[in-house]
């Protein structure tokens, strides 16, 4: 397919890399010369050095002849406007990255289709939902939904006390029961194994399962039976970013949420927004402060500040002092596994 991406930053660059590896014809609009040069050297794609906010820009990228137009710049207005222009030029499918919560795909007053947008994606809300899912399903390490959420592919870690440990794949129905699933891959010591029914499952394996989302949760509970899934669990979040506030808002109804924020203004705004979470203005770089505020008692530590290094160091420290679950937001690809 021919795909045009407006925005060659972190999101656009990552999309271009994945899509070009899948042999799609990718064009990226990126006005920053340094970023455009770096993208051109790293990814097999065509880069157009333009802002992507006018009909002339999009004509340069042949957006009207594309199969899909993706607008993922840091400006909601540019993303929405460029999708509208791409649609008017003839593109049949447009997707916009929009962070502001007032833009909703299901708003009947302003249907996004009338804005020339087929799908709106709010990355902070989507990421927050995925983190909430992972926290509520401790055995699940990662999940991707397909077919509008009807099917999921999930990585599930096998605990030492799991009844899966030491069993052959063909024996799993004795534990799971009559449910529909497929084990696609077993990852063991960084090695991927395409299993047969004779393969043994060991503690520490990450088993990738294809099934309905509810079935994934059921398998996760069996794979990781002693994990804390109760109500009112303590969760500490580092960073009152858009993602941090979204996440705290989703968790505050059934978890004891502590949100740590370094910036006074951001902490005050988060405190006014989050009625059932404890918001503390404190230096997130200071590990002693995190421990003083209850890090060691947390069932999970989620670091979603705007600083990759602070997020990673915080998670390393949390894991060292025994926090069961740690999740770090990382923007720069050099830190990603």
C-alpha positions as CSV (number, residue, x, y, z in Angstrom):
1,X,0.0,0.0,0.0
2,X,1.0,3.6,-0.5
3,X,1.0,5.3,2.9
4,X,1.7,9.0,3.7
5,X,2.7,10.0,7.2
6,X,2.5,13.7,8.3
7,X,5.1,14.1,11.0
8,X,8.5,12.4,11.3
9,X,9.0,12.7,15.0
10,X,9.1,9.7,17.4
11,X,5.7,8.4,16.5
12,X,5.9,9.1,12.8
13,X,9.5,7.8,12.5
14,X,8.6,4.6,14.3
15,X,5.5,4.1,12.1
16,X,7.6,4.7,9.0
17,X,10.2,2.1,10.1
18,X,7.6,-0.6,10.8
19,X,5.6,0.1,7.6
20,X,8.6,0.2,5.3
21,X,9.8,-3.1,6.8
22,X,6.4,-4.6,5.8
23,X,7.2,-3.5,2.2
24,X,4.7,-0.6,2.0
25,X,5.5,2.5,-0.1
26,X,6.0,5.1,2.7
27,X,6.2,8.9,2.3
28,X,6.8,11.1,5.3
29,X,6.2,14.9,5.6
30,X,8.7,16.5,8.0
31,X,9.7,20.2,8.1
32,X,12.6,19.9,10.5
33,X,15.7,19.4,8.3
34,X,17.8,17.5,10.9
35,X,15.0,15.2,11.7
36,X,14.2,14.7,8.0
37,X,17.8,13.8,7.2
38,X,18.0,11.4,10.1
39,X,14.8,9.7,9.0
40,X,15.9,9.5,5.4
41,X,19.1,7.8,6.5
42,X,17.5,5.3,8.9
43,X,14.3,4.3,7.1
44,X,13.5,3.1,3.5
45,X,11.0,5.9,2.8
46,X,10.6,9.1,0.8
47,X,10.8,12.2,3.0
48,X,9.2,15.5,1.9
49,X,10.6,18.5,3.8
50,X,7.3,20.3,4.3
51,X,5.0,21.1,7.3
52,X,2.1,19.1,5.9
53,X,-0.5,21.7,6.7
54,X,-1.5,23.0,3.2
55,X,-2.9,21.5,0.0
56,X,0.4,22.3,-1.7
57,X,2.4,20.3,1.0
58,X,0.1,17.3,0.6
59,X,0.2,17.4,-3.2
60,X,4.0,17.2,-2.9
61,X,3.6,14.0,-1.0
62,X,0.9,12.7,-3.4
63,X,-1.4,12.3,-0.4
64,X,-4.4,12.2,-2.7
65,X,-3.1,9.1,-4.4
66,X,-2.3,7.3,-1.1
67,X,-4.3,4.4,0.4
68,X,-3.9,5.6,3.9
69,X,-3.0,9.1,5.4
70,X,-1.6,9.2,8.9
71,X,-1.3,12.6,10.7
72,X,0.9,12.2,13.8
73,X,2.5,15.6,14.4
74,X,2.5,17.1,17.9
75,X,-0.2,19.6,16.9
76,X,-3.8,18.4,17.0
77,X,-5.0,21.2,14.7
78,X,-2.4,20.3,12.0
79,X,-3.4,16.6,12.2
80,X,-7.1,17.3,11.8
81,X,-6.6,19.9,9.1
82,X,-4.2,17.7,7.1
83,X,-6.6,14.7,7.3
84,X,-9.4,17.0,5.9
85,X,-7.1,18.1,3.1
86,X,-6.0,14.6,2.3
87,X,-9.6,13.4,2.1
88,X,-10.5,16.3,-0.2
89,X,-7.6,15.4,-2.4
90,X,-8.9,11.8,-2.7
91,X,-7.3,9.7,0.0
92,X,-9.9,7.0,1.1
93,X,-8.6,6.4,4.7
94,X,-7.3,9.0,7.1
95,X,-6.2,8.6,10.8
96,X,-5.3,11.5,13.1
97,X,-3.4,11.5,16.3
98,X,-5.2,13.8,18.7
99,X,-4.3,14.4,22.3
100,X,-6.9,16.9,23.5
101,X,-9.7,15.0,25.3
102,X,-12.4,17.2,23.8
103,X,-11.9,15.6,20.4
104,X,-13.7,12.2,20.7
105,X,-14.4,9.8,18.0
106,X,-17.8,9.1,19.4
107,X,-19.0,12.7,19.8
108,X,-22.4,12.9,18.1
109,X,-22.3,16.7,18.0
110,X,-19.2,16.8,15.8
111,X,-18.8,13.5,13.9
112,X,-15.2,13.0,13.0
113,X,-16.2,11.7,9.6
114,X,-17.4,15.3,8.8
115,X,-13.9,16.5,9.6
116,X,-12.4,14.1,7.0
117,X,-11.1,11.7,9.6
118,X,-11.9,8.0,9.7
119,X,-10.3,7.3,13.0
120,X,-9.0,9.4,15.9
121,X,-6.3,8.0,18.2
122,X,-5.5,9.6,21.5
123,X,-2.1,8.1,22.4
124,X,-2.2,9.0,26.1
125,X,-5.6,7.4,26.6
126,X,-4.8,4.3,24.6
127,X,-1.5,3.9,26.5
128,X,-3.2,4.4,29.8
129,X,-5.8,1.8,29.0
130,X,-3.1,-0.7,28.1
131,X,-1.2,0.0,31.3
132,X,-4.4,-0.4,33.4
133,X,-5.0,-3.7,31.6
134,X,-1.5,-4.9,32.4
135,X,-1.8,-3.8,36.1
136,X,-5.1,-5.7,36.5
137,X,-3.7,-8.8,34.8
138,X,-0.3,-9.2,36.3
139,X,0.6,-12.3,34.4
140,X,0.2,-10.5,31.1
141,X,3.4,-8.7,29.9
142,X,2.1,-7.3,26.6
143,X,-1.1,-7.4,24.6
144,X,-2.3,-6.4,21.1
145,X,-5.9,-6.5,20.1
146,X,-7.1,-7.3,16.6
147,X,-10.4,-7.3,14.7
148,X,-11.8,-4.3,16.7
149,X,-11.0,-6.0,20.0
150,X,-12.5,-9.4,19.2
151,X,-9.2,-11.2,19.3
152,X,-6.0,-10.5,21.2
153,X,-2.3,-11.7,21.1
154,X,-0.7,-11.6,24.5
155,X,2.5,-12.5,26.2
156,X,1.9,-14.3,29.5
157,X,4.7,-15.0,32.0
158,X,4.7,-18.4,33.7
159,X,5.2,-18.2,37.5
160,X,7.0,-20.9,39.5
161,X,3.7,-21.8,41.3
162,X,1.7,-21.9,38.1
163,X,0.1,-25.3,37.3
164,X,1.4,-24.7,33.7
165,X,5.0,-25.2,35.0
166,X,6.4,-28.5,33.9
167,X,3.5,-29.5,31.7
168,X,3.5,-30.2,28.0
169,X,1.6,-28.0,25.7
170,X,-0.8,-30.8,24.9
171,X,-1.6,-31.1,28.6
172,X,-2.8,-27.5,29.1
173,X,-6.5,-28.3,28.5
174,X,-6.4,-30.4,31.7
175,X,-5.7,-27.1,33.6
176,X,-7.4,-24.5,31.5
177,X,-10.6,-26.4,30.6
178,X,-12.6,-26.3,27.3
179,X,-11.7,-22.8,26.0
180,X,-10.5,-21.8,22.6
181,X,-6.9,-20.5,22.4
182,X,-3.7,-21.0,20.4
183,X,-0.1,-20.9,21.8
184,X,1.8,-19.3,18.9
185,X,5.3,-18.8,20.4
186,X,7.2,-19.6,23.6
187,X,10.0,-17.2,24.4
188,X,12.7,-18.7,26.7
189,X,16.0,-17.0,27.5
190,X,15.5,-14.5,24.6
191,X,15.0,-17.4,22.2
192,X,11.7,-17.9,20.3
193,X,10.3,-21.4,20.1
194,X,7.5,-22.4,17.7
195,X,6.0,-25.1,19.9
196,X,4.4,-28.5,19.3
197,X,2.2,-30.4,21.7
198,X,5.2,-32.2,23.1
199,X,7.0,-29.0,24.3
200,X,7.3,-28.5,28.0
201,X,6.5,-25.1,29.6
202,X,8.8,-23.8,32.3
203,X,8.6,-21.1,34.9
204,X,9.9,-17.9,33.5
205,X,8.7,-18.7,30.0
206,X,6.8,-16.0,28.1
207,X,4.0,-17.7,26.3
208,X,2.3,-15.9,23.4
209,X,-1.4,-16.8,23.2
210,X,-4.0,-15.9,20.6
211,X,-7.5,-15.9,22.0
212,X,-10.4,-13.7,23.0
213,X,-9.5,-11.0,25.5
214,X,-11.6,-12.6,28.3
215,X,-9.8,-15.9,27.7
216,X,-6.4,-14.2,27.9
217,X,-7.4,-12.9,31.3
218,X,-8.4,-16.4,32.4
219,X,-5.1,-17.9,31.2
220,X,-3.2,-15.1,32.9
221,X,-4.8,-15.9,36.2
222,X,-3.8,-19.5,36.0
223,X,-0.2,-18.7,34.8
224,X,0.4,-16.2,37.6
225,X,-1.9,-17.4,40.4
226,X,-0.5,-15.6,43.5
227,X,-0.4,-12.0,42.0
228,X,-2.3,-9.3,43.8
229,X,-5.5,-8.5,41.9
230,X,-7.5,-7.2,44.8
231,X,-9.3,-3.9,45.2
232,X,-7.6,-0.9,46.9
233,X,-4.1,-1.9,45.9
234,X,-1.5,0.8,46.4
235,X,-0.1,2.1,43.0
236,X,2.5,4.8,42.7
237,X,2.7,6.9,39.5
238,X,5.7,9.1,38.7
239,X,4.8,12.1,36.5
240,X,1.6,14.2,36.1
241,X,1.9,14.2,32.4
242,X,-1.2,13.8,30.2
243,X,-0.5,10.1,30.4
244,X,0.0,10.1,34.1
245,X,-3.2,12.0,34.8
246,X,-5.2,9.7,32.4
247,X,-3.8,6.7,34.2
248,X,-4.4,8.0,37.7
249,X,-8.0,8.8,36.7
250,X,-8.6,5.3,35.5
251,X,-7.1,3.7,38.5
252,X,-8.3,5.9,41.3
253,X,-11.7,4.2,41.6
254,X,-10.4,0.9,42.7
255,X,-6.7,1.5,43.7
256,X,-5.0,3.7,46.2
257,X,-3.1,6.0,43.8
258,X,-0.2,8.2,44.8
259,X,1.0,10.5,42.0
260,X,4.4,12.1,42.3
261,X,5.1,15.3,40.3
262,X,8.1,17.6,40.5
263,X,6.5,20.7,38.9
264,X,4.4,22.7,41.4
265,X,1.9,24.0,38.8
266,X,1.4,20.5,37.2
267,X,1.0,19.0,40.7
268,X,-1.7,21.5,41.6
269,X,-3.6,21.0,38.4
270,X,-3.5,17.2,38.8
271,X,-4.7,17.5,42.4
272,X,-7.7,19.6,41.3
273,X,-8.5,17.1,38.6
274,X,-8.0,13.8,40.5
275,X,-10.5,13.7,43.4
276,X,-9.6,10.3,44.8
277,X,-5.8,10.1,44.2
278,X,-3.1,11.5,46.5
279,X,-1.0,14.0,44.5
280,X,2.4,14.9,46.0
281,X,4.7,17.6,44.8
282,X,8.2,16.1,45.3
283,X,11.4,15.6,43.4
284,X,11.0,12.5,41.3
285,X,14.8,12.3,40.9
286,X,15.2,11.7,44.6
287,X,14.8,8.0,45.2
288,X,14.7,8.5,49.0
289,X,11.7,10.7,48.5
290,X,9.9,8.0,46.5
291,X,10.6,5.5,49.3
292,X,9.5,7.9,52.0
293,X,6.2,8.3,50.1
294,X,5.5,4.6,50.2
295,X,7.2,3.1,47.1
296,X,8.2,-0.1,49.0
297,X,4.6,-0.8,49.8
298,X,3.3,-0.3,46.3
299,X,1.9,-3.2,44.3
300,X,3.1,-1.4,41.1
301,X,5.3,1.6,40.2
302,X,4.5,3.3,36.9
303,X,7.0,6.0,35.7
304,X,5.5,8.2,33.0
305,X,7.3,11.5,33.4
306,X,8.7,13.3,30.4
307,X,12.3,12.2,31.4
308,X,13.3,8.7,30.1
309,X,16.2,8.5,32.5
310,X,14.2,9.3,35.5
311,X,11.6,6.8,34.5
312,X,14.1,4.0,34.0
313,X,16.1,4.7,37.2
314,X,12.9,4.9,39.2
315,X,11.8,1.5,37.9
316,X,15.2,-0.1,38.5
317,X,15.1,1.2,42.1
318,X,11.5,0.1,42.6
319,X,12.3,-3.4,41.4
320,X,15.4,-3.6,43.6
321,X,13.4,-2.9,46.7
322,X,10.8,-5.5,45.8
323,X,7.9,-3.7,44.0
324,X,6.2,-6.5,42.1
325,X,5.3,-4.7,38.9
326,X,7.2,-1.8,37.2
327,X,6.3,0.0,34.0
328,X,8.4,2.8,32.4
329,X,7.4,5.2,29.7
330,X,10.3,5.6,27.2
331,X,10.3,7.9,24.2
332,X,13.8,7.5,22.8
333,X,14.4,4.3,20.8
334,X,17.9,3.9,22.2
335,X,16.4,2.8,25.5
336,X,13.9,0.4,24.1
337,X,14.6,-3.4,24.2
